[in-house]
Each structure stands twice: as structure tokens, then as C-alpha cells.
Amino acid sequence: MTSVDRVLIVGGGISGLCLAIALADRGVEAEIVEIKEEWTVYGVGIIQQSNVVRAMADLGIVDKYLDAAFPFEHPCLYGPDGSLLAKLPALRLAGPDYPANLGVSRPALHKVLTAEAEARGVRVTLGQTVSDLASDDSGVTVTFADGATDRYDVVVGADGLNSKVRDILFGDAYEPRFTGQAVWRHNFPRPEAMDHLCAYPSPEGNAGLCPLSEDLMYMFVTSVEPGNPRMSKEDLPALMRDRLKSYSGVIGELRDQISDPDEVVYKPMEVVFVAEPWFRGRVILIGDAAHTTTPHLAQGAGMAIEDAVVLAEELTGKSTVNDAFAAFHERRYERCKTLCEASVQVGDWEISHSPDADHQGMLVKMITLAAQPI
Ligand SMILES: Cc1cc2nc3c(=O)[nH]c(=O)nc-3n(C[C@H](O)[C@H](O)[C@H](O)COP(=O)(O)OP(=O)(O)OC[C@H]3O[C@@H](n4cnc5c(N)ncnc54)[C@H](O)[C@@H]3O)c2cc1C
């Protein structure tokens, strides 16, 4: 076993909190520094697939997680007229008593993860980050942004797309890249019939509805946004309606209700992938800091959560930190790379209207891949 007793996690998002929970359960003191002064997450939802339900079971928090979510089985693809095109696989990877897939609001997920981390004694410092990391044979000397220093056995960069830890490790070798697309999201009250993920692919983009709770669902639509234009907040409702103009049926009816700028969440798609081992010395990256992809396959957070599960296993299961990091990397690199590239590919098909596009085939292939053991 490694002599890892004390780990600093930079970033209190999905991957950082999951790692802190997994480490605490293995008797490792995990501490989080989060740059935000107030720990808030934006109020839309997230789709989590069967491999995430399985990972939450591995973390030992699946029941509380399910209480905060809306479970469903088959995601479905529909034509513009609402006719069913395809029922995607529903795999109950956490066991027969657990659902295949679910939707959950980001604040609800954050609340569960925060409560579970707090219950395990994880210390969280808000409004704090690192400015320097000096790794040696026995640990890492951390200099914080306020000038304080401390010593840890291992430091984990779980600080997302614009990772500071990634910059410290790799300089400017990996900068986020705008893919040419954006995604628009809006919450709505959930009608009873909207009880599974419904996707409505069109040549202009991919719209969909996902249930989040008994009362809530969210709508999303992807769009091509050449030049990554800046959108002013008051224009967002009209622009989102415009991106949905080709839709009729349920999407068209909901589109016509979009009017409040506070309810529209607009996000350009940016990606980054660290194409070499995600660690140097005793510092390692997980989640979006190592591999941010597009939302087309709804697997970004899934990969981040799996990273947390695997890193905690390896850190407490190998005799040296280097062996643990190498084993983690071996288990994660190709899986994340394949999923990230496939997700970007789907976006590229939408941008180019490629005749080779096979969204449905890609979805089934990646659901099958994600179901493989981690
Ligand atoms: C539009 C959109 C839709 C998506 N939909 C889905 C989906 O349906 N399903 C899915 O699985 N995934 C989805 N994703 C991907 C998912 O949101 C990410 O993969 C996931 O949030 C990654 O988690 P993370 O903890 O690694 O990073 P983040 O969630 O980005 O968390 C990083 C944390 O680190 C903090 N931080 C940043 N810099 C510093 C610093 N210097 N010091 C300290 N703290 C810092 C941040 O404030 C944040 O709290 C979507 C992404 C987008 C953009």
C-alpha cells in the first residue's frame, strides 16, 4: 500500500467531490480548495448514464444520489413529427434494482456530493487556489494564492476546463479549443408523459428533453456558432428561439414559451485533451482538467466520476505513488480518449452535415463501450 495519508484536491466540482468521498472512505485525509467564493452551480440538468449509476454504487452513495434524480430506462430518438426513430440500450449496470439512466439537476447533484463529503469530514476551503506546486520524492509543497504553504503526499488537479494545475504541469501545451458549436439550455415544468430522455436530431442541431425530478425537466439544443460570438444576456431568449425555429411538436410548443433571459443558459463548446500521461511527480489531473469533451454523448461528468473511483482505488492499492498514477493512467487514458473523440466527432458531423454521419450508431457504440468494466 502507498503511504498516502494526505491529499489536496484543487477544485470542488463533480470529480473533486467524488474523489474526496472515495479517499475519505479509504482512510485518506482529503482536503479541497475551491476557487469560487460561494459554492454555487448553475441551475440546469445533467444526463447520467448506466456507467455513472455503477460508479455511484462503487462510491457507496447510489441511494442518496437516486433520491435526488429522476431515473429512466431507454433514451429515445424521435423524428421532427414526434415519431419514434430509435430506442437506445438501457443497461442496468449497478444491478437489477437500479435504473439504467437518470437525469439530475446540477444543484441537486452538488448538494448530495457536498453532504456526503462533509459527512466524511472532508475540509473545503472556498475562495482559495494554488499558485505553485513543488513535487519531490516524498511529497508536494503547495503554495496557495494567499501565500500560505503546506505539504501533501499527493495533489490532484480537478479544476476543470481552464485548469490551473494543468498549466503548472504542462505550461501552455494544452489550451481549450472552441469546436464551432454551442449548447442552449432551459428548464421547464415536467409533464407526466415526459419520463425519459427524448432527443430530436435535426440537420441544424440536436434538441432534447430530459426529466430531472417529478416537477422539472430541461430542454437543450446544440447549434453551430461560427466565430464563437459573444451573446448579450437580454438577447438570449430570442436567440434560443431562433436556434429552435425548425422544430414543431413538443419542442416547438416549448420554444414559444422561452422569454426570460435568466432562464436561458448558453455555453460555447470547448474541448481539451492532455495527450500524454496526466501526471508529473506527485501531481495528477482528473476529470475535465485532463479531458474536456463536448456534451453530445453526455459522458463528461461520467468520465470525471469514474476517474475519481479509479484514482482512489489505485492510490490505496499500489506500493508507490508512481505505480498508482501509472496504473490509473493505464485504466483511464484510452477509454477517455475514445469517448472524447467520439463526442467531438458527433459535433463535427452536425457542423458539416456530413453524409457519413451515423449519430445513432455512434451512440450505441459508445453506450456499449462505457458499459465495459472500469
Ligand atoms: C453544456 C454542457 C452540458 C453537459 N452535459 C453533460 C451531461 O449531460 N452528462 C455528463 O456526464 N456530462 C455533461 N457535461 C460535462 C460535465 O459538466 C463535465 O464533464 C463535469 O462537470 C466535469 O467535472 P469536473 O469536476 O472535472 O470539472 P468542473 O465541473 O468544471 O469542476 C471544476 C471545479 O474546479 C473549480 N476551479 C476551477 N479553477 C480552479 C482553481 N484554479 N483553483 C481551485 N478551484 C478551481 C471550479 O470552480 C469548479 O468548481 C456537460 C458539459 C457542458 C459544458
The ligand as an SDF file (V2000), in Angstrom:
LIG
                    3D

 53 58  0  0  0  0  0  0  0  0999 V2000
  -23.2560   22.3420  -21.8300 C   0  0  0  0  0  0  0  0  0  0  0  0
  -22.7230   21.1380  -21.1410 C   0  0  0  0  0  0  0  0  0  0  0  0
  -23.5510   20.0430  -20.9110 C   0  0  0  0  0  0  0  0  0  0  0  0
  -23.0490   18.8940  -20.3120 C   0  0  0  0  0  0  0  0  0  0  0  0
  -23.8750   17.8280  -20.1190 N   0  0  0  0  0  0  0  0  0  0  0  0
  -23.3740   16.7020  -19.5750 C   0  0  0  0  0  0  0  0  0  0  0  0
  -24.2200   15.5640  -19.3790 C   0  0  0  0  0  0  0  0  0  0  0  0
  -25.4120   15.5980  -19.6890 O   0  0  0  0  0  0  0  0  0  0  0  0
  -23.6600   14.4530  -18.8340 N   0  0  0  0  0  0  0  0  0  0  0  0
  -22.3440   14.3980  -18.4640 C   0  0  0  0  0  0  0  0  0  0  0  0
  -21.8770   13.3440  -17.9650 O   0  0  0  0  0  0  0  0  0  0  0  0
  -21.5380   15.4640  -18.6220 N   0  0  0  0  0  0  0  0  0  0  0  0
  -22.0180   16.5980  -19.1630 C   0  0  0  0  0  0  0  0  0  0  0  0
  -21.2160   17.6860  -19.3140 N   0  0  0  0  0  0  0  0  0  0  0  0
  -19.8100   17.6120  -18.8700 C   0  0  0  0  0  0  0  0  0  0  0  0
  -19.6730   17.8480  -17.3740 C   0  0  0  0  0  0  0  0  0  0  0  0
  -20.3090   19.0440  -16.9820 O   0  0  0  0  0  0  0  0  0  0  0  0
  -18.2000   17.9060  -17.0110 C   0  0  0  0  0  0  0  0  0  0  0  0
  -17.5090   16.8470  -17.6340 O   0  0  0  0  0  0  0  0  0  0  0  0
  -18.0120   17.8160  -15.4960 C   0  0  0  0  0  0  0  0  0  0  0  0
  -18.5950   18.9170  -14.8850 O   0  0  0  0  0  0  0  0  0  0  0  0
  -16.5340   17.7240  -15.1560 C   0  0  0  0  0  0  0  0  0  0  0  0
  -16.3690   17.7620  -13.7720 O   0  0  0  0  0  0  0  0  0  0  0  0
  -15.0280   18.2970  -13.1270 P   0  0  0  0  0  0  0  0  0  0  0  0
  -15.2390   18.2320  -11.6630 O   0  0  0  0  0  0  0  0  0  0  0  0
  -13.8650   17.5960  -13.7050 O   0  0  0  0  0  0  0  0  0  0  0  0
  -14.9040   19.8060  -13.6030 O   0  0  0  0  0  0  0  0  0  0  0  0
  -15.8470   21.0380  -13.2330 P   0  0  0  0  0  0  0  0  0  0  0  0
  -17.2480   20.5980  -13.1200 O   0  0  0  0  0  0  0  0  0  0  0  0
  -15.5140   22.1200  -14.2030 O   0  0  0  0  0  0  0  0  0  0  0  0
  -15.3610   21.4890  -11.7790 O   0  0  0  0  0  0  0  0  0  0  0  0
  -14.1420   22.1600  -11.5860 C   0  0  0  0  0  0  0  0  0  0  0  0
  -14.2020   22.8750  -10.2530 C   0  0  0  0  0  0  0  0  0  0  0  0
  -12.9260   23.4600  -10.0150 O   0  0  0  0  0  0  0  0  0  0  0  0
  -13.0890   24.8240   -9.6460 C   0  0  0  0  0  0  0  0  0  0  0  0
  -11.8850   25.5180  -10.0680 N   0  0  0  0  0  0  0  0  0  0  0  0
  -11.5680   25.9790  -11.3040 C   0  0  0  0  0  0  0  0  0  0  0  0
  -10.3550   26.5380  -11.3100 N   0  0  0  0  0  0  0  0  0  0  0  0
   -9.8760   26.4250  -10.0350 C   0  0  0  0  0  0  0  0  0  0  0  0
   -8.6670   26.7850   -9.4200 C   0  0  0  0  0  0  0  0  0  0  0  0
   -7.6600   27.3960  -10.1030 N   0  0  0  0  0  0  0  0  0  0  0  0
   -8.4980   26.5210   -8.1040 N   0  0  0  0  0  0  0  0  0  0  0  0
   -9.4770   25.9050   -7.3900 C   0  0  0  0  0  0  0  0  0  0  0  0
  -10.6670   25.5320   -7.9320 N   0  0  0  0  0  0  0  0  0  0  0  0
  -10.8470   25.7740   -9.2500 C   0  0  0  0  0  0  0  0  0  0  0  0
  -14.3450   25.2710  -10.3680 C   0  0  0  0  0  0  0  0  0  0  0  0
  -14.9130   26.4050   -9.7710 O   0  0  0  0  0  0  0  0  0  0  0  0
  -15.2090   24.0230  -10.2190 C   0  0  0  0  0  0  0  0  0  0  0  0
  -15.9040   24.0030   -9.0120 O   0  0  0  0  0  0  0  0  0  0  0  0
  -21.6910   18.8410  -19.9220 C   0  0  0  0  0  0  0  0  0  0  0  0
  -20.8570   19.9420  -20.1200 C   0  0  0  0  0  0  0  0  0  0  0  0
  -21.3690   21.0750  -20.7280 C   0  0  0  0  0  0  0  0  0  0  0  0
  -20.4500   22.2550  -20.9570 C   0  0  0  0  0  0  0  0  0  0  0  0
  1  2  1  0
  2  3  1  0
  2 52  2  0
  3  4  2  0
  4  5  1  0
  4 50  1  0
  5  6  2  0
  6  7  1  0
  6 13  1  0
  7  8  2  0
  7  9  1  0
  9 10  1  0
 10 11  2  0
 10 12  1  0
 12 13  2  0
 13 14  1  0
 14 15  1  0
 14 50  1  0
 15 16  1  0
 16 17  1  0
 16 18  1  0
 18 19  1  0
 18 20  1  0
 20 21  1  0
 20 22  1  0
 22 23  1  0
 23 24  1  0
 24 25  2  0
 24 26  1  0
 24 27  1  0
 27 28  1  0
 28 29  2  0
 28 30  1  0
 28 31  1  0
 31 32  1  0
 32 33  1  0
 33 34  1  0
 33 48  1  0
 34 35  1  0
 35 36  1  0
 35 46  1  0
 36 37  1  0
 36 45  1  0
 37 38  2  0
 38 39  1  0
 39 40  1  0
 39 45  2  0
 40 41  1  0
 40 42  2  0
 42 43  1  0
 43 44  2  0
 44 45  1  0
 46 47  1  0
 46 48  1  0
 48 49  1  0
 50 51  2  0
 51 52  1  0
 52 53  1  0
M  END
$$$$
